[in-house]
Amino acid sequence: MNIVVVGPGAIGSLWACALHQAGHQVSLWGTGNNAHWALQLDEAPCIEFAYNQVSALRDADVLLVTVKAWQVAAALHPIWAHIAPETLLLFMHNGMGALDDLAEHLSTFPVLLATTTHGALKTSAHTVKHTGMGQTQLGALNSLGAQCRFMADVLHHALPSAVWHPHIEHALWQKLAVNCAINPLTAIHHTPNGELAQPEFRHTLDAIIAEVVCVMQAEQIPVESAALKATVDRVIHATAANRSSMHQDIVHQRRTEIDFITGYVVRKAQHHGIAVPANQALYQHIQSIEQSWTQS
């Protein structure tokens, strides 16, 4: 297949290399001015990709969009005119709500949403490390996307495991809940994920999870509080040495995805008239950190 990866950050670069190694014609689209871009995955030979080639957009069977949630609209704006209406759009980013304002644009395309637990780290502009095996879940945003279940096989062949989820919003909410628990706390306290297993964080974690459960139930997402708590604890232990993406963004003074993680929960809570003080406090804390960079 002809696949264009929009946003070759860590996850985008990982998938670009894996899909290339699986035999697909892969191109990259990013913010640079280069015509080609080289990437090396782990110890494999370096791969040279076409970069920012309009012809690749026109010929694309699939656009794999892996930019951060707050970058989605800006990344797609300059390329809408070059994408054929039958091109499959596959979005893979943390958080929810990034596509809400794009409904009119997306209605004519087959659209899939995905979430992955694979770990990836860009150690330089041209090198990416696969830091942890995981699972990718994908499903349809619209009826056209529902006809594209074959993409689960495509992704699984390139980077197992990948599975089709008939209710992808359930999986996205589950991932969102875990991110709400881990990301803001690790960013605020400048700590790796594993530190959240310390007793001093238990009360805050429980409060975050309880609030998110209430919002998920109001959104009619199946969830059990004890099961979600166990999932969060399991992720904390399994990724103990990792530093969350939000923590890394704060360290490097980059805009975080807080608006599409905790902020999304806060907005949904307001819609349902649910009080979420623990999440609201974390949301405001991260916002104040980001605002302090511009004020200084």
N, C-alpha and C positions, 0 to 999 in steps of 0.2 A: 504494500500500500504506500501511497504518497502521504507522508505525515509531516506536519509542521509543528514544532514545539515552540509555543509562544511563551517566552520567559525562561531562558536556560539558566536558572539558579541551581540550587543543589538538587532538588527533586526533578526539575526539568532536564537537567544534564544527565542525571541517572537514567531517566526514561529514554532520553534521546540515544544514549549509548546502547542501552539494552535493546531498544527497538531496531537500531541499526544492526546490531549483532544478530538479531533474529531474522534479518534479511529484508527489512523495509527500507524504502527510500526516505530518509529523514533529513529535514532542513530545520534551521533555527531562525527565530525572529526575536530580535531584542532591541536594545536602545543604542547600540553602537553603530558606527559607519562602515564597518568591515563588510567585505563581500563574502568572506569565508571565516570560519571559526573552528579552531582545533580543540578537541576535548579528549582527555585520557581518563578512563574509568579504572581505578585501582592500578593494577600492574599490566593491564591489557595495552596493546599498541594504540597509539594516538590516532584519532579519527578526525578527518577534516570534513566539516559540514558546510553546505551552502548557507549563507547568513543574510537575512533581510533581502531575499530575492523575491520580487513581486511575482515572477513566473511560478515560483514554488507555491505561493498562496493560491494562484489561479488553478493550479493542477492538484491541489490538496484534496485527498479523500477525507482526511481527519486533521482538525486543529486541536492539539492537546495544549490547553491553556493552564500554565502552572505559575503564573505570577501571583503575588500576594493579593488577598481579597480586595484591598483598597486600590490596587493597581488595575483591576480587571477592565473597568470602563475605559480608562485612558489607553490601555494597551490595545483594545479592540477598535477604538475610534478611527485610527488611520488606516485600518485594513478591511473594514466592512465592504467597501466598494470592490475589493479584489477577490472576495470569497464567493464561490459558486453556491447557489441556494441548496444544493444537495450535499454540501460539505458537512460532515459530522463534527459538531463542536463538543469537546470533552473537557470539562472543567475539573481541576484537581487543586484545591487550595484549602487552607484552614478556615474555619468560621463559616457563617451563613449570612445571607442577605445581600451578597455582592451582586447578584443578578436581578434583584428586585426592580431596579430602574431600567433594566435592559429588555423587559418582557416584549416590547414591540419589535425590537431588532431580532430577538431570538425565535419569535413565533414561526418564522418560515424555515428554520433549520431543524434538523434532528439534533437534540441536545441531551447529553449525558452528564451526570455528576458522579464524581469519584472521591473516595477518601482512602488514604493509604497509611500504613504503619511502617513502611520501609524507612530506614534511616539513611540520610545522605548528608555529606559535608563537602562544600567547595573549599579545598585547601589552597587554591589559587584560581585565577580567572580561567585557566585551561585544564584544571585537574579536579576530579570529583571522587570521593571515597564512598563506597557503599558500606555504611557503618552499622547496619542492622537489618536482618531479614524480617519481612513483615507480610501483611496481607493487604490486597487492594480490593475494595468493594465498589461496584459501579452499578448505576441504574438510570432510569429514564426520567428526564424532567418533563417531557411532553410526549404526545402520541407518536410523533415521528421518531423520537429517540427510542421508544419502546420496541421499534422494529430492528434495533441494532444490538441485540443481545450478543451477536457474534464478537463484539469488541471485548467481551470477557475472555474469550479464547485467544484473541490477538494479544491482549496484555499478559495473560497467563503464560503463553508461549515465550514471551520476551522476558518476563520477570515474575515468576511464580511466588505466591499464589494470587490469582485474581478470580473473583467470583461475581456473578450477577446477583444483585439484591432487588427483589421486586418492589420493595418499599425503601428506596435509598434514603428518604428523609429520616427514617428511623436510625439508620447507621450514622447519618450526618449529625443528628442530635446526640447520639451516644458519644461521638468524637468531640462534639462541642462541649458536652458536659465535662469530659475529662480535661479538655483544654481550659475550661473555666476554673477548674480546681487547681491545676498545676501552673499554668502559664503566668498569671498575674502575681501569684505568691513568689515564684522563683525569680521573677523580674524585680519585684520590690525588695526582696531580701538578698538579691545577688547570690543565689545559691543553686547548686545542681539539684536535679529532681529528687534525688535520694534523701536530701535533708528534710523533705516534707514528711518523712516517716517519724521524725522526732516528736515527742509528746506535745511540745508547745504549739504545734500546728494542728493537732487533732480537732480542737473545738472549731477553729475557723474552717477547716476542710468539711466538717460535718454540716456547718451552717450553709456553706456554699452549695453542697450537694443537696441538702434538703430544699433549698430555694429553687434550684434548677429542676428538681423532681416536680415541684408544684407547677412550674411553668410548662414542663413537658406534658404533664397530665392535662393541663388546660388546653394544650395544643393537640390532645388526643394521641400522644406518642406513648406506646406501651413502655412502662418503666417500673422497676421495683427499687425502692430506696436502698435496701440492703445489698442488692445485686450491683447497683451503680457504685455504692461505697466500696464494695469488694473490687470492682473493676479499677477504680481510681487507685486504690492501694496497690493492686497488682502492677499497674503501669508505673507507679512511683518506684517500686522495687525493681521492676524489669529494666527501667531506664535510669537507674540510680546515678550513674556517672554522667548522664546527658545534661546538657544545659538547654532549656527550652528556647524555641525560636524567639519568643517575646523577651526572654532574658538577654539573648544575644543582641536583639534590636536595641534594647535599653542601653546595654554596654557600649554599643557603637553609635548611640544617639540617632537611631533610625526610627522612622514612624512604625509603630506596632500595628497589629491587627485587632487591637482591643475593641474597636467599634463593631467588629464582625464576630467577636467571641462573647465576652462579657456584655458588651454594649447591646448585642442582639438579644440576649436574655433579658436585659433591663427593659428594652423597648417592648418585647413581647409581654413581660410582666405588667408594664404600664397599661398595655392594651387590655389585659384581663383583670386589671385592678388588684394585682398581687404585689404585696410588699416583699422586696428582696434587698434588705439593707446590707447584708454582707457583700453581695455582688455589686451593689451600687457604690459601696465604699471603695472596693478594689478598682472599679471602673474610673471613679473620680481620681483615685491616687495615680493610676497610670496616665490619665489625661494631664494631671498637674505636672508630672515628670516631663512629659513631652512638651508642654507649654513652657516649662522653665528653660528649655534649650533656646527657643526663639526669643524669649524675654531677655536672656543673658547675652 
